[in-house]
Amino acid sequence: MSKQSKDLNTKFLSDKQLSDRYEVHRATIWRWSRDGFFPQPVKFGNHCTRWKLSDVEAWEAAQEVPA
């Protein structure tokens, strides 16, 4: 698969989708990102900001604590 094809298959999530995923307010997602606790978003144009699903999943895996 070429890099261009891979980029076209990248999935992105909005702050609303992330707030639903973690059951927190949308502002919490932005605060986590600002404070360096959460992956940084990707900006598309002037009004569209999203988070890469792969970055979010990697962050989730890093948060897991062994039982």
C-alpha positions in Angstrom: 0.0 0.0 0.0 1.4 3.4 -0.9 1.8 6.2 1.6 -0.8 8.2 -0.2 -3.3 5.3 0.0 -2.5 4.8 3.7 -3.1 8.5 4.4 -6.5 8.4 2.7 -7.5 5.5 5.0 -6.6 7.4 8.2 -9.6 7.8 10.5 -10.1 11.0 12.5 -12.3 11.8 15.5 -13.9 15.1 16.5 -13.9 16.5 20.0 -17.6 15.5 20.2 -16.8 11.9 19.3 -14.0 11.8 21.9 -16.1 13.4 24.6 -18.7 10.7 24.0 -16.0 8.0 24.0 -14.6 9.0 27.4 -17.9 10.4 28.8 -16.4 13.8 29.5 -17.1 17.3 28.5 -15.7 18.5 25.1 -13.7 21.1 27.0 -11.9 18.3 28.9 -10.6 16.9 25.6 -9.1 20.3 24.7 -7.7 20.8 28.2 -6.1 17.3 28.1 -4.5 18.2 24.7 -3.3 21.6 25.9 -1.8 20.2 29.1 0.1 17.4 27.1 -1.9 14.6 28.7 -3.7 13.7 25.4 -2.5 13.4 21.8 -2.3 16.7 19.9 -5.0 17.3 17.3 -4.5 17.8 13.5 -5.9 21.0 12.0 -7.5 21.1 8.6 -8.1 24.6 7.3 -9.3 27.3 9.7 -12.3 25.6 11.3 -11.7 21.8 11.4 -9.7 20.1 14.0 -9.6 16.3 14.5 -7.6 13.7 16.4 -6.1 10.7 14.6 -7.8 7.5 15.7 -4.4 5.7 15.7 -2.9 8.3 18.1 -5.9 8.0 20.4 -5.7 4.2 20.4 -1.9 4.3 21.1 -2.6 6.8 24.0 -5.3 4.4 25.4 -2.9 1.5 25.3 -0.3 3.5 27.2 -2.9 4.3 29.9 -3.6 0.7 30.7 -2.3 -0.5 34.1 -1.5 -4.2 34.6 -3.9 -5.8 37.0 
